[in-house]
Every structure is written in structure tokens, then in C-alpha cells.
Amino acid sequence: MYQTLSTRMSRLATGLAVALLGIAPTLDAQTGTVTGVVTDAQTLQPLASAQVSITELGTGAVTQQNGRFVLINVPAGTHTVSVQRIGYGTEEAAVTVADGESVNQDFAITEEALALDEVIVTGTPGGSQRRAIGNTVATIDAAEITEQVAVSTMQDMLAGRTPGLQ
């Protein structure tokens, strides 16, 4: 009539294991694969080292030497796949992944001139982008400093070249 605690726990663990085993095949069947090739739109040559990702899922891959990529375990549904590579523009495409299926999505990306964000060196570890700093930023080109000035510190030299520097 009365069950011991260990018997109850054993039955609970067995029931939980059976329930999880019943769910596991369902979870596997709800994913698919996205494959494809990334090429240069002008030359039609495959591009290595292009980053292919589905941002909302936090998943991605880098293309191989032959431009091929594979994204595995992509949940079923419609997702936006994007491709990026330095020196090329970003391309995006919507793909619909079905349960247990593989979807092929090729990309042809075009060259694009880049204007890399300027990096600001600060007195704290790491750098910052110029647009992320709320202060005024001045640039001093070391090549332009040709005359020797009698200053005791680097701070004095920079303050002499940039009005208001503290």
C-alpha cells in the first residue's frame, strides 16, 4: 500500500525516460540542411572564406575552397540566409526548410569597395569605432611631426598639436 521513496523515484525516472524517448525522434525530424555554392558574380569563380549564416538562429559556416557550404540542423520553416565576404557586398535569400530535407541555395556576390570603420586607440584596453565615441576625436599623423619640439611628455606634445586636449 505504501511505496518507498526510492520506488517512487524509480518509477518517475522510468516514466520521464520513456516520455523523452518518445519526443526525441520528433525533434530530429523537424530540422533540415541548407547547402550551396558562393561564387563571384563577375567571374563565376567559387569564393572561399565567405561567411554564410542565419542570423536569427545564430548558426553559420565558412565556405570551402570550392565555394561550397553546409548549414546543418536548421529548424523547419522559412529563414533568411546571408553571405558576407571582405571586399564583396552582402547578399541575402529566403529559404524554406522542410522536415528532414536539404535545400540548395547558391549565391553570386559582387565586389564592393569597403570603407572600414576607423579604429580609435584609447587609454583603455581595446579600440573603439569613431562613430561609437561620443567625444570629439582629433587625428594627428605621425609622419607630419618633423620638427623636434622641446617637450617633456607625450601629453604636452599632443596638447600642442590639438587645441583643448586634456
Backbone as JSON, one array per atom type, in Angstrom:
{
  "sequence": "MYQTLSTRMSRLATGLAVALLGIAPTLDAQTGTVTGVVTDAQTLQPLASAQVSITELGTGAVTQQNGRFVLINVPAGTHTVSVQRIGYGTEEAAVTVADGESVNQDFAITEEALALDEVIVTGTPGGSQRRAIGNTVATIDAAEITEQVAVSTMQDMLAGRTPGLQ",
  "N": [[0.82, -1.18, 0.0], [1.83, 1.32, 0.88], [4.37, 2.96, -0.77], [7.87, 2.96, -1.03], [10.15, 5.73, -0.93], [12.3, 5.48, -2.74], [11.28, 3.65, -4.59], [9.19, 5.12, -5.74], [10.65, 7.22, -6.9], [12.14, 5.79, -8.75], [10.13, 4.83, -10.48], [9.2, 7.31, -11.42], [11.49, 8.29, -12.76], [11.73, 6.34, -14.76], [9.35, 6.73, -16.16], [9.74, 9.36, -17.07], [11.98, 9.0, -18.75], [10.89, 7.35, -20.75], [9.01, 9.12, -21.81], [10.7, 11.15, -22.83], [12.13, 9.71, -24.76], [10.12, 9.23, -26.55], [9.71, 11.77, -27.57], [12.14, 12.54, -28.75], [12.64, 11.44, -31.49], [10.84, 13.06, -32.88], [11.9, 15.64, -32.6], [14.3, 15.46, -34.08], [13.33, 15.1, -36.66], [12.37, 17.58, -37.34], [14.2, 19.24, -38.45], [16.41, 20.45, -41.02], [18.69, 20.75, -43.83], [20.77, 23.26, -45.26], [22.38, 23.86, -48.23], [24.91, 24.91, -50.61], [26.61, 26.98, -53.09], [28.98, 29.6, -53.16], [29.75, 32.16, -55.33], [31.78, 34.43, -57.3], [30.14, 37.08, -58.76], [30.93, 38.29, -61.13], [33.13, 36.88, -62.28], [32.35, 34.29, -61.98], [33.73, 32.44, -60.49], [34.34, 30.16, -57.8], [34.12, 31.2, -54.36], [36.19, 31.16, -51.59], [36.19, 31.16, -48.0], [33.97, 32.79, -47.44], [31.42, 34.02, -45.34], [28.6, 32.35, -44.37], [25.42, 32.61, -43.07], [22.64, 32.2, -40.76], [21.22, 34.53, -39.19], [19.18, 34.94, -37.22], [19.08, 32.46, -36.01], [21.57, 32.08, -35.06], [23.48, 30.52, -36.32], [25.97, 29.28, -38.57], [28.41, 29.05, -41.28], [31.58, 28.68, -42.96], [32.66, 29.12, -46.27], [34.2, 26.57, -48.29], [37.25, 25.88, -50.18], [36.21, 25.34, -52.71], [33.99, 26.91, -52.72], [31.72, 25.86, -51.58], [29.17, 25.38, -49.07], [27.65, 24.19, -46.01], [24.88, 24.15, -43.98], [23.8, 22.72, -41.14], [21.2, 21.03, -39.22], [19.1, 22.92, -39.33], [16.21, 24.45, -38.25], [12.89, 23.52, -39.27], [11.07, 25.58, -41.52], [10.8, 29.02, -42.72], [13.66, 30.89, -43.4], [16.14, 33.54, -43.33], [18.98, 33.55, -45.19], [22.25, 34.74, -45.16], [25.13, 36.06, -46.87], [28.49, 37.0, -46.51], [31.55, 38.58, -47.32], [34.82, 39.86, -47.11], [35.47, 42.64, -49.1], [33.4, 42.21, -50.77], [29.9, 42.69, -51.48], [27.06, 42.26, -49.27], [24.8, 39.57, -49.5], [21.46, 38.32, -49.44], [19.02, 35.73, -48.97], [15.81, 34.21, -48.89], [15.0, 31.11, -47.55], [13.16, 28.07, -47.51], [12.92, 25.54, -45.31], [12.19, 22.15, -45.13], [10.95, 19.43, -43.08], [13.51, 17.17, -42.42], [14.65, 17.52, -44.94], [16.87, 18.67, -47.59], [17.94, 21.79, -48.68], [18.93, 23.61, -51.51], [20.79, 26.51, -52.01], [22.26, 28.8, -53.92], [24.7, 31.45, -54.18], [25.66, 34.45, -55.82], [27.93, 36.82, -55.49], [28.81, 40.31, -55.57], [31.71, 42.35, -56.16], [32.7, 44.95, -53.92], [33.67, 48.14, -52.96], [35.24, 48.87, -49.9], [34.82, 50.8, -46.94], [36.42, 50.76, -44.26], [35.61, 50.9, -40.8], [37.05, 53.43, -38.84], [39.5, 52.87, -36.38], [39.81, 53.76, -33.07], [42.33, 54.47, -30.84], [42.42, 54.2, -27.46], [42.98, 55.1, -23.98], [42.19, 52.92, -22.61], [41.84, 49.32, -22.43], [41.57, 47.73, -25.62], [39.99, 48.84, -28.69], [37.93, 51.4, -30.22], [35.22, 52.21, -32.41], [35.12, 55.08, -34.49], [32.58, 56.26, -34.82], [31.28, 55.32, -32.59], [32.08, 56.71, -30.39], [31.32, 59.28, -28.13], [32.65, 61.64, -27.93], [34.69, 64.4, -29.14], [36.95, 63.71, -31.72], [40.28, 63.87, -32.6], [42.79, 63.74, -35.14], [46.15, 62.96, -35.41], [48.77, 62.87, -37.52], [51.56, 60.91, -37.51], [53.6, 61.09, -39.37], [53.63, 63.73, -40.12], [54.85, 65.07, -38.1], [57.64, 66.56, -37.95], [59.49, 68.43, -37.0], [61.57, 68.86, -34.14], [60.43, 69.25, -30.94], [60.81, 70.83, -27.86], [59.59, 69.21, -25.46], [58.39, 67.75, -22.45], [56.77, 65.54, -22.09], [54.7, 63.08, -23.76], [52.04, 63.81, -23.63], [52.2, 66.62, -23.47], [53.21, 67.17, -26.02], [51.1, 66.25, -27.67], [49.04, 67.91, -26.78], [49.98, 70.37, -27.66], [49.58, 70.17, -30.38], [46.88, 69.7, -30.69], [44.3, 71.68, -30.02], [42.77, 72.29, -26.89], [43.0, 69.73, -25.9], [43.04, 67.45, -23.27]],
  "CA": [[0.0, 0.0, 0.0], [2.74, 2.45, 0.91], [5.58, 2.73, -1.56], [9.04, 3.66, -0.5], [10.58, 6.88, -1.73], [13.15, 5.03, -3.85], [10.42, 3.02, -5.6], [8.5, 6.21, -6.43], [11.64, 7.91, -7.72], [12.49, 4.89, -9.85], [9.02, 4.86, -11.43], [9.19, 8.64, -12.02], [12.6, 8.36, -13.71], [11.4, 5.48, -15.9], [8.31, 7.42, -16.93], [10.36, 10.51, -17.73], [12.83, 8.49, -19.83], [10.01, 6.9, -21.83], [8.44, 10.32, -22.43], [11.74, 11.82, -23.61], [12.43, 8.89, -25.94], [9.02, 9.42, -27.49], [9.83, 13.1, -28.17], [13.41, 12.67, -29.46], [12.55, 11.32, -32.95], [10.09, 14.19, -33.4], [12.78, 16.79, -32.68], [15.24, 15.25, -35.17], [12.64, 15.21, -37.95], [11.96, 18.94, -37.59], [15.33, 20.03, -38.93], [16.87, 20.15, -42.37], [20.02, 21.21, -44.19], [20.87, 24.23, -46.35], [23.67, 23.74, -48.9], [25.02, 25.77, -51.78], [27.92, 27.44, -53.54], [29.11, 31.05, -53.26], [30.64, 32.5, -56.44], [31.95, 35.83, -57.69], [29.13, 37.34, -59.78], [31.54, 38.71, -62.38], [34.0, 35.84, -62.86], [31.69, 33.0, -61.73], [34.65, 31.57, -59.78], [33.93, 29.94, -56.4], [34.79, 32.04, -53.35], [36.49, 30.54, -50.31], [36.19, 32.01, -46.8], [32.79, 33.64, -47.31], [30.63, 33.64, -44.18], [27.19, 32.1, -44.67], [24.79, 32.49, -41.75], [21.24, 32.51, -40.49], [21.45, 35.37, -38.02], [18.19, 34.74, -36.15], [19.34, 31.19, -35.34], [22.93, 32.06, -34.53], [24.2, 29.42, -36.94], [26.66, 29.71, -39.78], [29.52, 28.25, -41.79], [32.5, 29.37, -43.86], [32.78, 28.34, -47.5], [35.45, 25.86, -48.54], [37.99, 26.34, -51.37], [35.35, 25.23, -53.89], [32.85, 27.8, -52.54], [30.58, 25.14, -51.02], [28.86, 25.49, -47.65], [26.58, 23.34, -45.5], [24.31, 24.53, -42.69], [23.05, 21.55, -40.68], [20.26, 21.19, -38.1], [18.32, 24.16, -39.48], [14.81, 24.15, -37.95], [11.95, 23.65, -40.38], [10.45, 26.9, -41.63], [11.44, 29.96, -43.64], [14.75, 31.62, -42.76], [16.94, 34.39, -44.21], [20.39, 33.16, -45.23], [23.05, 35.85, -45.67], [26.52, 35.76, -47.23], [29.38, 38.16, -46.4], [32.98, 38.35, -47.52], [35.53, 41.13, -47.22], [35.66, 43.05, -50.48], [32.18, 41.91, -51.52], [28.66, 43.13, -50.86], [26.28, 41.23, -48.58], [23.62, 39.07, -50.22], [20.53, 37.57, -48.6], [17.97, 34.98, -49.67], [14.9, 33.49, -48.01], [14.91, 29.68, -47.87], [12.17, 27.33, -46.73], [13.45, 24.22, -44.99], [11.16, 21.18, -44.74], [11.42, 18.4, -42.17], [14.39, 16.14, -42.95], [15.01, 17.8, -46.32], [18.03, 19.51, -47.87], [17.61, 22.87, -49.6], [20.11, 24.17, -52.16], [20.7, 27.95, -52.27], [23.53, 29.33, -54.39], [24.83, 32.9, -54.13], [26.65, 35.11, -56.65], [28.09, 38.12, -54.84], [29.59, 41.26, -56.37], [32.75, 43.1, -55.46], [32.26, 46.25, -53.43], [34.73, 48.86, -52.24], [34.94, 48.99, -48.48], [35.36, 51.87, -46.11], [36.46, 50.16, -42.94], [35.47, 51.84, -39.7], [38.31, 53.82, -38.24], [39.66, 52.38, -35.03], [40.35, 54.78, -32.19], [43.1, 53.93, -29.74], [42.15, 54.95, -26.23], [43.81, 54.72, -22.84], [41.63, 51.71, -22.02], [42.08, 48.17, -23.3], [40.72, 47.6, -26.79], [39.77, 50.02, -29.52], [36.54, 51.75, -30.45], [34.97, 52.79, -33.71], [34.97, 56.53, -34.38], [31.18, 56.62, -34.68], [30.77, 54.86, -31.31], [32.57, 57.57, -29.33], [30.51, 60.5, -28.01], [33.53, 62.8, -27.78], [35.36, 64.88, -30.34], [38.15, 62.93, -31.99], [41.24, 64.54, -33.48], [43.77, 62.84, -35.72], [47.49, 63.5, -35.57], [49.55, 61.97, -38.36], [52.94, 60.88, -37.03], [54.51, 61.47, -40.46], [53.65, 65.18, -40.21], [55.64, 65.61, -36.99], [59.02, 66.52, -38.44], [60.39, 69.23, -36.18], [61.73, 68.42, -32.76], [59.93, 70.24, -30.01], [61.29, 70.55, -26.5], [58.5, 68.92, -24.54], [58.83, 66.74, -21.51], [55.93, 64.33, -22.16], [53.87, 62.88, -24.95], [50.84, 64.6, -23.39], [52.5, 68.01, -23.85], [53.35, 67.22, -27.47], [49.77, 66.13, -28.26], [48.27, 69.11, -26.43], [50.46, 71.44, -28.52], [49.06, 69.96, -31.74], [45.42, 69.62, -30.69], [43.77, 72.65, -29.05], [41.74, 71.81, -25.97], [43.26, 68.36, -25.48], [43.37, 67.29, -21.85]],
  "C": [[0.87, 1.26, 0.0], [3.99, 2.09, 0.13], [6.72, 3.5, -0.92], [9.41, 4.79, -1.45], [11.42, 6.44, -2.92], [12.34, 4.37, -4.95], [9.69, 4.1, -6.4], [9.45, 6.94, -7.37], [12.01, 7.07, -8.94], [11.4, 4.9, -10.91], [8.94, 6.2, -12.15], [10.29, 8.77, -13.07], [12.32, 7.52, -14.94], [10.35, 6.15, -16.79], [8.86, 8.61, -17.7], [11.22, 10.07, -18.91], [11.99, 8.04, -21.01], [9.41, 8.09, -22.56], [9.46, 11.03, -23.31], [12.1, 11.02, -24.86], [11.34, 9.03, -26.99], [9.11, 10.76, -28.21], [11.05, 13.21, -29.07], [13.3, 12.47, -30.97], [11.8, 12.49, -33.59], [11.0, 15.41, -33.57], [13.76, 16.65, -33.83], [14.58, 15.48, -36.53], [12.27, 16.64, -38.29], [13.11, 19.83, -38.02], [15.68, 19.59, -40.34], [18.25, 20.73, -42.59], [19.92, 22.22, -45.32], [22.28, 24.1, -46.92], [23.72, 24.72, -50.06], [26.46, 26.11, -52.1], [27.89, 28.96, -53.61], [30.14, 31.33, -54.35], [30.74, 34.01, -56.61], [31.0, 36.07, -58.86], [29.74, 37.69, -61.13], [32.32, 37.58, -63.06], [33.39, 34.45, -62.78], [32.62, 31.97, -61.07], [34.16, 31.37, -58.34], [34.75, 30.78, -55.43], [34.96, 31.26, -52.04], [36.39, 31.59, -49.21], [35.06, 33.02, -46.75], [31.98, 33.12, -46.12], [29.17, 33.54, -44.57], [26.5, 31.87, -43.33], [23.29, 32.72, -41.8], [21.27, 33.22, -39.15], [20.46, 35.07, -36.9], [18.37, 33.43, -35.41], [20.72, 31.13, -34.71], [23.76, 30.93, -35.1], [24.87, 29.91, -38.22], [27.78, 28.76, -40.15], [30.38, 29.14, -42.67], [32.67, 28.49, -45.09], [34.17, 27.72, -47.64], [36.12, 26.45, -49.79], [37.13, 26.32, -52.62], [34.08, 26.06, -53.77], [31.64, 27.15, -51.89], [30.42, 25.4, -49.52], [27.73, 24.54, -47.3], [26.17, 23.88, -44.13], [23.43, 23.37, -42.24], [22.16, 21.91, -39.49], [19.52, 22.52, -38.13], [16.86, 23.8, -39.21], [13.92, 24.36, -39.17], [11.28, 25.02, -40.35], [11.2, 27.77, -42.62], [12.45, 30.81, -42.87], [15.47, 32.48, -43.79], [18.4, 33.99, -44.08], [21.16, 34.34, -45.82], [24.48, 35.41, -45.9], [27.31, 37.06, -47.15], [30.8, 37.71, -46.68], [33.63, 39.71, -47.69], [35.8, 41.43, -48.69], [34.45, 42.8, -51.36], [30.98, 42.43, -50.77], [27.95, 41.95, -50.2], [25.07, 40.85, -49.43], [22.77, 38.27, -49.25], [19.52, 36.86, -49.48], [17.11, 34.27, -48.64], [14.83, 32.04, -48.48], [13.87, 29.04, -46.96], [12.68, 25.91, -46.56], [12.3, 23.35, -44.53], [11.79, 20.12, -43.84], [12.27, 17.36, -42.89], [14.87, 16.37, -44.38], [16.27, 18.65, -46.41], [17.62, 20.53, -48.94], [18.9, 23.41, -50.19], [19.86, 25.65, -52.46], [22.08, 28.46, -52.66], [23.51, 30.85, -54.34], [25.91, 33.35, -55.11], [26.78, 36.53, -56.1], [29.03, 39.0, -55.65], [30.61, 41.98, -55.52], [32.21, 44.46, -55.07], [33.42, 46.88, -52.66], [34.3, 49.05, -50.8], [35.54, 50.25, -47.88], [35.31, 51.33, -44.69], [36.31, 51.23, -41.88], [36.83, 52.15, -39.13], [38.35, 53.3, -36.82], [40.36, 53.45, -34.21], [41.09, 54.08, -31.05], [42.87, 54.81, -28.53], [43.09, 54.49, -25.14], [43.29, 53.48, -22.14], [41.89, 50.55, -22.96], [41.09, 48.11, -24.46], [40.59, 48.9, -27.55], [38.28, 50.27, -29.65], [36.41, 52.29, -31.87], [34.7, 54.28, -33.51], [33.51, 56.91, -34.14], [30.58, 56.21, -33.34], [31.2, 55.74, -30.15], [31.77, 58.86, -29.32], [31.34, 61.75, -27.91], [34.06, 63.24, -29.14], [36.65, 64.1, -30.5], [39.02, 63.7, -32.95], [42.25, 63.52, -33.96], [45.09, 63.57, -35.87], [48.29, 62.48, -36.35], [51.01, 62.04, -37.92], [53.93, 61.3, -38.11], [54.62, 62.98, -40.59], [54.49, 65.83, -39.11], [57.11, 65.48, -37.39], [59.97, 67.32, -37.57], [60.44, 68.68, -34.77], [61.32, 69.55, -31.84], [60.4, 69.84, -28.62], [60.09, 70.41, -25.57], [58.95, 67.78, -23.64], [58.02, 65.45, -21.61], [55.19, 64.26, -23.48], [52.59, 63.7, -24.83], [51.04, 66.05, -23.82], [52.59, 68.15, -25.36], [51.98, 67.14, -28.15], [48.92, 67.36, -27.98], [48.71, 70.3, -27.29], [49.92, 71.33, -29.93], [47.55, 69.96, -31.82], [44.87, 70.56, -29.62], [42.68, 72.02, -28.18], [41.94, 70.39, -25.48], [43.63, 68.34, -24.0], [43.71, 65.85, -21.58]]
}
